[in-house]
Amino acid sequence: MSDNDQVAAEHSQGGVYSSKGKEFARDTNYITTRIVADPTPGADEYPVEPGRYRLVAARACPWANRTIIVRRLLGLEDVISLGLPGPTHDADSWTFDLDPGGVDPVLGIHKLKDAYEKRFPGYPRGITVPAVVEEATGEVVTNDFAQITLDFSTEWTQFHREGAPDLWPVHLRDEMAPIMKRIYTEVNNGVYRCGFAGTQEAYEAAHERLWVALDWLEEHLADRRYLMGPHITEADVRLFTTLVRFDPVYHGHFKCNRQKLAEMPVLWAYARDLFQTPGFGDTVDFEQIKQHYYIVHTDINPSQIVPVGPDLSNWLTPHGREALSDDPWGGGTAPEPA
């Protein structure tokens, strides 16, 4: 793999490749600054303030897609603005290819790297999405994708829409934490472990590990509509962004090909259920997803040819999951149409 390929992959998904012959390892050193309702004096914290921050989140990226979904479910669209980089980028940074002139209309920058460098000159790590940027200063605040969505749920409550779901309920957190950890290590990151394995042995071990987790989820979801029971939570958001990319990308591009998602009855119905739920499928752009993976990962796909298929119209077919629960919002309501 060339140096540019490796840098592009790091900037793409926050991951780093280990040397050939070893398994994929992800760089998990993020900017841990938080945005909180009541900052502690002297702490690395910014205050919650509507109109102050811009979420930069590419629709192509599963980690960024999470933040777009949660922002929409909680009704924070008018409180935190959204910048959308294009699906492909150079080895240096995510870029704002979708905007006129390739410039983000609020931040006035071509590359997300500029926001990182504004706060941390010579920033040494990958330029990742999602990132929250302070609009007035143009400085990145945080790129800690896992914490961003939890803080949207717990620190921005004053600005949640009426009827917003409780995605991180206190009474379920002890039960949710290990499930979300398993989803992250075995599924969200597991597909990358397959795709970027350096040897046949590393790939086969990663493939086995991934399917152990997917088989567990197939069983776990057989008698409950969502991961934690009758209502949607953060855990479902985290699983959905991998499942929705599975057949279009991970099955072929990352060689996660024991089965297609569409061949797993429970997980396929669960994924379609979420896709058809306001806030989930309306944040997904399959074309951008395919363009990103097949064009950016030139070490895996040197031709950069983007597959025409698969046929994705089946995402809108009936799923029958309503029989397991008729209250996805936990007493709340769905977000308004996008």
Residue pairs with C-beta under 8 A, 6 or more apart in sequence:
1 17
1 299
2 299
4 91
5 91
5 297
5 298
5 299
6 16
6 17
7 91
7 92
7 126
8 89
8 90
8 91
8 296
8 297
8 298
9 15
9 16
9 17
9 196
9 296
9 297
9 299
10 16
10 27
10 125
10 126
10 128
11 89
11 91
11 92
11 93
11 94
11 126
11 127
11 128
12 61
12 89
12 292
12 296
12 297
13 26
13 61
13 62
13 63
13 128
13 192
14 26
14 27
14 28
14 30
14 63
14 126
14 128
14 143
14 145
15 24
15 25
15 26
15 27
15 192
15 196
16 25
16 26
16 27
16 126
17 24
17 25
17 196
17 198
18 24
18 25
18 198
19 198
20 198
20 199
21 198
21 199
21 202
22 198
22 199
22 202
23 193
23 197
23 198
23 202
23 205
23 206
24 192
24 193
24 195
24 196
24 197
24 198
24 206
26 189
26 192
27 125
27 126
29 125
30 128
30 142
30 143
30 144
30 145
31 120
31 140
31 141
31 142
31 143
31 144
32 44
32 142
32 144
32 147
33 44
33 45
33 46
33 141
33 142
33 144
34 44
34 45
34 46
34 142
34 144
34 147
34 151
34 155
35 45
35 46
35 47
35 48
35 53
35 132
35 141
35 142
35 151
35 155
36 45
36 46
36 47
36 48
36 151
36 155
37 47
37 48
37 155
37 156
37 157
37 158
39 45
39 46
39 47
46 53
46 134
46 141
48 155
48 156
48 158
48 159
50 78
50 79
50 80
50 159
51 79
51 81
51 135
52 134
52 135
52 136
53 80
53 81
53 132
53 133
53 134
53 135
53 141
54 80
54 81
54 82
54 83
54 104
54 106
54 107
54 132
54 133
54 134
54 135
55 67
55 68
55 71
55 80
55 81
55 82
55 83
55 130
55 131
55 132
55 148
56 82
56 83
56 84
56 85
56 94
56 104
56 107
56 112
56 115
56 129
56 130
56 131
56 132
56 133
57 64
57 65
57 67
57 68
57 82
57 83
57 84
57 129
57 130
57 131
58 64
58 84
58 85
58 86
58 87
58 94
58 129
58 288
58 292
59 65
59 68
59 84
59 87
59 283
59 284
59 285
59 288
59 289
60 87
60 285
60 288
60 289
60 291
60 292
60 293
61 129
61 130
61 292
62 188
62 241
62 242
62 245
63 128
63 129
63 130
63 145
63 241
64 129
64 130
64 145
65 241
65 283
65 284
66 130
66 145
66 149
66 237
66 238
66 241
67 130
67 145
67 148
67 149
67 152
68 82
68 283
69 237
69 240
69 241
69 279
69 280
69 283
70 149
70 152
70 153
70 167
70 234
70 237
71 77
71 80
71 82
71 152
72 278
72 279
72 282
72 283
72 335
72 338
73 164
73 165
73 167
73 232
73 237
73 279
73 335
74 152
74 153
74 156
74 160
74 161
74 164
74 165
74 167
75 159
75 160
75 161
75 162
75 164
75 335
76 152
76 156
76 159
76 160
76 161
79 156
79 159
80 132
80 156
81 106
81 135
83 96
83 104
83 106
83 107
83 133
84 96
84 98
84 99
85 94
85 95
85 96
85 97
85 98
85 112
85 129
86 94
86 95
86 96
86 97
86 98
86 288
87 285
87 287
87 288
87 289
87 291
87 292
87 295
88 97
88 291
88 292
88 295
88 296
89 95
89 97
89 296
92 111
92 113
92 127
93 111
93 112
93 113
93 114
93 127
94 111
94 112
94 113
94 127
94 128
94 129
95 102
95 110
95 111
95 112
96 102
96 103
96 104
96 109
96 110
96 111
96 112
99 105
102 110
103 109
103 110
104 110
106 135
107 114
107 115
107 133
107 135
107 138
108 138
109 115
109 138
111 127
112 127
112 129
112 131
113 123
113 127
114 138
115 131
115 133
115 138
115 139
115 140
116 123
116 127
116 131
116 140
117 123
118 137
118 138
118 139
118 140
119 137
119 139
119 140
119 141
120 140
128 143
128 145
129 143
130 143
130 145
130 148
131 140
131 141
131 142
131 143
132 140
132 141
132 142
132 143
132 148
133 139
133 140
133 141
134 140
134 141
142 148
146 184
149 167
149 234
149 237
150 168
150 234
153 166
153 167
153 168
153 234
154 168
161 335
162 333
163 329
163 332
163 333
163 334
164 332
165 231
165 232
165 233
165 328
165 329
165 330
165 332
166 231
166 233
166 330
166 332
167 232
167 233
167 234
167 237
168 176
168 233
168 234
169 233
169 330
172 228
172 233
175 228
176 228
176 233
176 234
176 235
179 227
179 228
179 235
180 234
180 235
180 238
182 213
183 213
183 217
183 235
183 238
183 239
183 242
184 238
186 209
186 210
186 212
186 213
187 210
187 213
187 214
187 217
187 239
187 242
188 238
188 239
188 241
188 242
190 206
190 209
190 210
190 213
191 210
191 242
191 245
191 246
191 250
191 254
191 256
192 254
193 206
193 209
193 210
194 203
194 206
194 207
194 210
194 250
194 254
194 255
194 256
195 250
195 253
195 254
195 255
195 256
195 297
195 300
196 300
197 203
197 206
203 255
207 255
207 256
207 258
210 256
211 258
214 264
214 267
217 239
217 266
217 267
218 264
218 265
218 266
218 267
219 266
220 227
221 227
221 266
221 267
221 270
222 266
223 324
224 230
224 324
224 325
225 270
225 273
225 321
225 322
225 324
225 325
225 328
226 232
226 233
226 235
226 236
226 270
226 325
226 328
227 233
227 235
227 236
227 239
228 235
228 236
229 325
230 324
230 325
230 327
230 328
230 330
231 325
231 327
231 328
231 329
231 330
232 274
232 277
232 328
232 329
232 330
236 274
237 280
240 271
240 274
240 275
240 280
242 250
243 261
243 267
243 270
243 271
243 274
244 271
244 275
244 281
244 284
244 289
245 289
245 293
246 256
246 260
246 261
246 271
247 260
247 261
247 262
247 310
248 286
248 289
248 290
248 310
248 312
249 289
249 290
249 293
249 294
250 256
251 257
251 260
251 261
252 307
253 293
253 294
253 297
253 300
253 301
254 300
261 267
261 268
261 271
262 268
262 314
269 319
269 320
269 321
270 319
270 321
272 314
272 315
272 316
272 317
272 319
273 319
273 321
274 280
274 281
275 281
275 284
275 315
275 316
276 315
276 316
276 319
277 328
277 334
278 334
278 335
278 336
278 337
278 338
279 334
279 335
281 315
282 337
282 338
283 338
286 312
290 306
290 307
291 306
293 301
294 301
294 304
294 305
294 306
294 307
295 301
295 304
295 306
298 304
328 334
